[in-house]
């Protein structure tokens, strides 16, 4: 493989310094964006923080979407196990966390809170729809 006469590296491995800004394989490192970190999970492309700590969208009314809570059943990537996912909840982070605990107790099942969506183990769509409507939310069943 031919060597770069200036740096002694192959063209594929070529990297060099330009006034303090490192260039790797023809790309400016400042233009690259970390999307996922195994330590922190999903990263916000706007502020570069973990998605749970994002400061880009705070204070925006559009963060609640259309105000409709959607309930769907998922099995993909879970070893065939069923999970009920609730998205679009028009509450702040503390409210969603409190609601998550209440719904898990109501279903008698475990679950988690990921990126503002509540995931509850098992197929509890009908029970969750009734409970959320009783609490005054507009609810739609999503998916098949």
Protein Blocks (a to p, Z undefined) as FASTA:
>chain_A
ZZdfklopafklgccdeehiaceehiafklpccfbdfklopadfklopafklpcklgoia
klnonopacddddfehnlopacdddehiacdfklmmmmmmmmmmmnopacddeehiacde
djfklmmmmmmmmnopacddehZZ
